[in-house]
């Protein structure tokens, strides 16, 4: 049952979860208890030992409780409620929505997608802290196992025609065979590379025995790709059966860096870092315990052993819960010597390095505020740039930095409509279009544009027209790295070795990179489309076959007439047409 109370006197002697609220009815703390009345009464003593509890109870107004069948159920419910309500005084993963997950969709022929939203449908792996690596991994798995990528299975697509999909949409692979592929992907995300290779070798031998040599060759290439991944693991331990996660933390007054180093089949296969919100009054054991409860779940692989650098609260209960998730016994260890102790030390040092880097970046933001005379720290900085060739394929870019780091999910490309070449007018269009979106894309704390007084004057005009002159804006002139601000004729000079200047340079350079990359992509797409389409005798099928055979337009240009003629669907006359067109 669940009901609101002002005191613990009527609580039952049963396990459950208690929820504390303040005067505005906001949930400020969620806790679990083996015995609800005994646990909650400890908050109502005359003398409270811990400062954190004193602060919590100074905001307390009412509580409610939910009875569970066991303490383990209470543990699971507590983690769920903390994730849902994010109470102020609970230790929790900070901004965990920024971490991507990989999802196997709940379909007859599942797809592999990257998402930041967890729903009841599908199987999830993660969270992952490096979005770039996740994209590369998913791209690798899609091409390796040739699973479908299209949302609607309405006939063979280009991927099928260039041999990147088994085309379940037209029945070229059975549901059973497709499920076997999905099982291999599941093993991959659990780090069980050796098991995948072992299974694939058996399949290869079976295919070769049945004289299905083409299938055997495909499997051989899959084995080679996975073995290449295995060889790239950067630490190889002596015990091939090791299945562990190493967890260590580095804490300061308001924030904790947590490092997780997964070890699979005796190899360290990665390193993830997470931020947790905590106070100076939270102990290391509380922080690690809270992290473990929030980290494992959503089909996260639970290893046989978890190594930590400090004792944790309710270790036996958490081990029991993890064992249920895994399906067999899980142990949490605090090593005191040997290889395991060195692994924990390695993880702790990594956490301390990241924490130091974060403090350094925070210092850069403080310096930036001082040099630019800003009213507040520039937590969100946006940079803009234009890229075009004589006005053709003109594009604009917006990049966003949050807490001094690229926030790539907020990057945006723009196709410019202003006739060119006219970089001033294009930048004016870019800023106007972006700043009209502040209702759905919140305004930044600082805008950085590439240029001096002229560019800055134009940008200030846009802000004034949109009634946004409260947004700080600067121009960064590249030649002498001078910083121009509105209403000042003299530039600001930040010392060349100062991290604040390095941050501004990074924002400017990143906006330039993002713009020119998109510009080149559009230019390349236009060139590749027109060059093949203009050749006599080259239709859709021959175009696909040429790209399948030679991969790129550059390779087609370099090919001889004989090589072109050997391509499926080509003849001598058409091959000569292609060769003559490029020569």
N, C-alpha and C positions, 0 to 999 in steps of 0.2 A: 504494500500500500504506500501512498504518498500523501502527506499532509503538511501544512505549514505550522511551525511551533515557535515559541519565543524562548523556551528553555528545554533542557534535555530530560526533564523528570518523567515524561510519559513515553520515552523511547523504549523499545523492546530489548530483551537480552538475546538478540539474534544478529547474524551477520547481515551486512548491507552497506548502502552508500548514503552519506549525508551531504546535503547541498546547502551552503550558506549564502544568504542574500543580504544586500544592503537596503537602505531606506527607499531607494528608487526601484527596488525589486530586481536589481541586477545580480546575477550569480557571481560571487566573488571567490568562492572556494568549493572544491569537490573533494571529498575524502572517502576512504573505505574503512570498514571496521569488522573485526571478528565478533565483537560485542558492541552494538551501537551505543547503548546507554553509557557503558564504561568509557568508551573512546571519546564521546562528545562531552561528557562531564569534565574531562580534563581541560577543556577550553574555558570552563566557567569557574575555575579556581580563583581565589582572591589574589594570589601571587602567580603570575605567569612567567616561567623561566626564560622563554625564548622571545627576543625582540620581535621576530616575525609574527608570532602568535599575538603579541600585544597589539601590533598594528592591525592585524586581521580583525581582532575582536573590537577594536575601536570603530570599525565600520559595520559591524554585525547588526542586523535588525531582526532577521527570522531565519528559520531553517526548515528543511523538509527532508524526508528520508525515504529510501526504497529498500525494502527487505529482500534479501536474496536467499537462495537455498544453501549456499556455501560461501566461504571466504574467497574461493577462486572465482566464483561468479561475480562477487563484489569487485574483485580486481579488474575483470574484463569490463564491467559496466562503468567503473570509475574512469578507465582509459577512454571509453567511448564518449562519456559526458564531457571530459576535459577537452577532447578534440572538437566536440560539437560547440561547446559554449565558451572555450578559451578563457577561463576565470583568471582574474588579475593576479591572485596570490598562489596559483599553482605553477610549478615548474613545467615548462612545455616547450616543444619544438617551435622555434620562432619563424613566423611567416612560412609555414610548411607548404602553402599553396604554390610557392615558387618552384618546388621540386617536381620534376616530371616523373610519370610512371609509364611503363610500357604495358599495353593492354592487348590480350588476345580476345577478340570480340566473340560474343555469344551468338554465333551463326552456324548454319549447316557446314559451310566452308569458311572458317574464321579468317579474319585479317589481323595484321599486326599494326597497331597504331600507338602514337605517343599522345598522352593526355595528362592534364593536371587535375582532372575532376574524377573522383571515385564514385561509382554508382554500384547498384546491386548486380548488374549484369557484367559478365566477362570475368577474365582472370587477370590479375594485376601483378606486375613486378616492379619493385622500387621501394622507397623513392630513390632517385638518382640525383646527384648534385651537379653533374656535368652534362648540360643539355646537348652540347656539341657532340660528345662521345656517344650519347644515347642515339642521336640521329644517325651517326656513322654505323653504329651497331645494328640498328633496325634496317638501314639500307643494305648492309652486308648480308643480313639474314634473309631479306626479301630476295636478293639476287642469288644467294646460295641455294635456298630451298624452293625458289620459284613459286611462292605463294601469291594469291591474288591481292591486288591493291585497289581494284575498282569498287566503288560503293554499290553499283547496280550491275548484276551479272546478266548483261543483255547482249551477249555475243562476243566472239574473240576480239580482243583489242590489240593495240600496237605491241604491248608487252608480250602477248602470245606469239605474234608474228616475228619478233626478234628474239624469241626463245628465253623470255624472262618470266614466264608464267605457264603453269601446266594447264590452264584454261578449264577449270571445273565447270564453267558456264556452258560449255558444249560437250561435257562428258568425257574429256580426255584423261581424266583421273577419277578414280572412285572415291567415295566418301571415306572408306576405310583406309585407303592409301594416303589420302590427304591428312587424316587424323594422325597417322604415323609420323608425318612430317611435323605436325604441331607438337607432338610428344617430344621430338628432337629439339625443337625450339624451347620447350619447357626445361629440358635437361640443360640446354645452353645457359639459360638464365640462372640455373642453380649452380653453375660453374662445373658441371659434370662433363667436361670435354672428353675425358678418357672413355666414359661410357658411350658417348655418341660415336666416337671413332671406332670403338669395338663393335657396336651394332652395325655401323656402316660397312665395316670390313666384311662382316658376315653377309650382308645384303649384296656386296660386290661379288663375293665368291659364288653366291647363289645365282646371280645374274649371269656371271661368266659361265657357270656350269650349265645353265639353260641356253647358252649361246646368244644371250641378249647383250651383245658386246657394247652397243651404244649406251644402254642403261648403265652397264658396269663402268664405262668411261666417265659418265656423269658423276657417279658415286665416287670414283677415284679422285676427281677434281674437288668434290666436296670434302673428302678426307684431307687432301692437301691444304685446302683453305683453313680448315679447323686446326690442323697441326701447326700451321704458320701462326695462328692466333696463340696457341699454347706456347710456342717458342718465344713469344714476345713478353711472357710474364717475367717480371724483373727480379724476383727473388725466388729461388728454388730451395726448399727445405729438404732435409734428408728423409722424412717420413711421408711416403706417398699417400697414406690414408688419412692425413690430417684434414679435418673438416671443422674449422674454427672461425669465430669472429673475434678480433682483438679490438677492445673499446677503451679509449682513454680520453681524459678531458683536460682543458686548461680554462680556469675560471678567473673572472675579475668581479667587480662589484655588481654589475648589472647584466652581464652576458657571459655565456659559456660556449666555448668551442668544443665540439665532440668529434672525435676521429673514429671511424670504423674501418678496419683493415680485414677484409674477408680472405680466408685461406681455404682453398679447395684443392684436393688431391696433392697436398704438400706444396702448393705454390701460392704466394700472395698475388691475388688477381686484381687488386685495385686499392683505392683509398677514397673514402667519401668523408666530407666534413659537413657538419650541421651546426646550426646556432640554436641555443636554447635560452629562453628568457629565465632569469633567476635573480635572486637578491643576494647580498653579502651574507645573509643569515641562513641560506640554504647550504647544507653540508654536501660534500662530494658524494656520499653514499645516497642521499636523497636524489641528487641530480642524475646519477647513473641509473638508479632504479626507475625514475620517471622516464628517462630516455628509452630504456629497454622496453618498457610497457608501451610506449608510443611508436617505437621503431618497428617492432616485429608485428606482422599482421599483413592483411591484403596480399596473401600468398607469398609473403617474404620468406625466403629460405631460412629455416632455423637450423643452425649447425649443431653438431654433437656437443660442442664445447664453446663457451664464451669466456674469454680472458678479460678481466678488468683490473684496474690499478688500485682499487679500494674496495673495502667491504660494502655491500649494498643492503638496504632495508628489505626485510622479508624475503631473504634469498631462497629459502626452501619453497615458499609459496610461488614465487616467480619461476623457479625451476619446474615445479609441477605444471604450471600453466604452459610454459614453453614445451615441455615434454608432450602435453596434449596436442599442441600445434604441430609438432614434428612427427608424432606417432611412436616415438621411443625416447629413452632417457636422455635428458639434456643436463649438463653440469656447468655451473658458473664457478670459475676458479680465480683466485688471486695469487699468481705465481710469485715466489720469493727468490728463485734462482734459475739458472739454466737458460735454454733457448726461449722458453715461453716468457720469462722475465725480461729478456732482451727485446722481444717483440712488443711487449707492453710499453717498455721504455721508448722504443722507436715510435710507437703511436703517440705517446705523450709529447715527445719532442716535436712531432709534426703538428700537434694541436697548439703547442706553445709558439711555433713559428707562424702559424696562421693568425693566432691572436695578436702577435707582434705586428704582423702586416696590417691587421685591421686597425690597430691603434695608430700606426703610421699614417694610414689613409684618413683616419679621423683627424689627425693632426694637420693633414693637408687641407681638409675642409675648414678647419679653424683658421689656418693661415689665409685661405682664400677669402673668408669672411672679413678678416682684418684688412687685407690689402685692398679689397674692393669696397670696403665700408658697407657691407650688407647688413640688413637688420637681423637676419637669421642665417643659420648654417645652410648652405646649398645642398640639401639632401638629394634633390633631383636636378640634374643639369642636362640641358638639351643642346645639341649641336646641329647645324644645318649647312648643306653645301649643294652646289649645282654642277652638273656634268653634261657637256654636249660637244659636238663638233660642228662648228659653223651653224649652230641652231638646230641641227638634226639629232634625232633621238635624245632630246633634252629631258633630263630627269632631275629630280630633287630628292634629297635624303634628309631624314630626321633621325638622329640617334639619341638615346637616352642613357644617362649614367645615374645609378642609384647608389648612394653611399660610396661614391668613388669608383664603382664597378659598372661595366657595360650591362644594361638591362635589355637584352636583345628582344624580349617579347614586346617591348614598346617601340622598337625600330619601325620605320615606315618609309616606303618608296612613294614618289609622286611622279606621274607622267605630266610634264609641263605643257601648258596650252599656249603660253606666250610665244609669239613668233620671234625668231632669233636670227643671228646671235645678239642677245641682250641680257647679260648676266644680272644686271641691276633689276630689270623688270621681272626676270624669272625668280630672283630671290624674293622680291616683293610678293609675287604670286604664291610662292612656297610658304612664306610666313603667314600670309593672309589665310590660305586654305587650312594650314595646321591650327592656327589660333582660333579659328571659327569652330573648332572641334572640342573646345575646353569643357563642354558639358559632358562628353563621354571619354575624353582623354585629358585628365586634370593638368592644369598649367604647371610649368616647372618653377623651381626656385631661382634658376639662372639660365639665360639663353646666351650661347656662344656662336658668333658668326665669324667666318673667315674674311678678314679685311680690316680696313682702317676707318677714318672718319666718314668717308663717303658712304660706304656700305652701312655703317652704324646709323647715320642720319636717315637713310631710307628705312631701315628696320624700325627706328623710333617712330617714324611716321605711321607705320603699320600699327604699332602698339597704341598710338594716340587715336587713330581712326577707330580701332576696336574697343577703345576705353579700357586698355590693359596696361597703362603706363606704370602700374605698380610692380610689374614683373621686371626684375633686374636684367639688364642686357649689356653685353660687352662685345667689342670687336677685337680680334686677335690678329695683328698684322704680322705676316710670316717673316719678313726680312730681318727685323731686329727684335721680334717677339714682344712688340709693344702692345699694351692693352689700352684701348680707348673706351671711355665711358661717356654717357650722355652728360651734357652741360659742363664739360671740362675740355679745354683745348690741349692740355698737357697729358701725355700718356703716362700710365702707371708701368713702372719697371719692377718686375719680380725677379730676384736673383736666379740665375740660371740653374743653380743646384737645388732650388727649393721644390719640394714635392707638389706644392700648389700650382706652380707653373707647369710641371710635368703633367699634372692632371688636365689642365686646360689644353695642352698640346695633344694629349691623348684623345680628348673629345673632338678637337678639330680634325686630327688625322683620321680618326675613325669615321667621321661624317664624310670625309673625302673618299675614303676607301669604299664605304657603303654605296655612295653615289656612283663612283666610277665602275664598280663591279656590276651594278644594275645597267648602266649605260652600255658596257661591253656586251652584256648578255643580250640586250635588245638588238644591238648592232650585229652580233653573231647570228642571232635567230633570223634576222632579216636577210643576211648574206646567204646563210645555208638554205633558206627557203627559196630565194629567188634563183640561186645559181643552178640547182638541180631542176627546178621547175621550168627553166628556160631552155633546157636541152631537148632537142627533137628525139622522140621515141622513149623518153623517160616519163612514165606514169607513176601512179601511186605504188603499185606492186614492185616495180623495178627500183624505185627510190628506196623502199623499205629493205629490199634484198641487198642493195649496195651499202646501205648504212649498217645492216646486220653483218655483212662481210668485212667492211673496212673500218667500221666504228665511227670515223669522223670524216668531214669534208676534206680536210688536209690530206688524209690517207688516200682518198679517192683521187685527188689531184696528182699525187705521186705515183699512182698505179700505172702500169703499162697497159697497152691495148690488150695483150694476151691475158693479163690478170683480170682485167675488166670483163673480157669475153667469157671467162670461166665462171663468173658469178651466175647463180641460178636465175633463169629468166632472161639473161642477156644474150645477144648475138654479136657477130663480128661488126655489122654495120652500126649498131647502137653503141658498142664499145668505142668505135672510132669517133662517133659523135661526141661522146663524153670526153675522150682524150683531146680531141681537137678544140673543144670548148675551153678547156683549161690551159691549153698550150697555144 
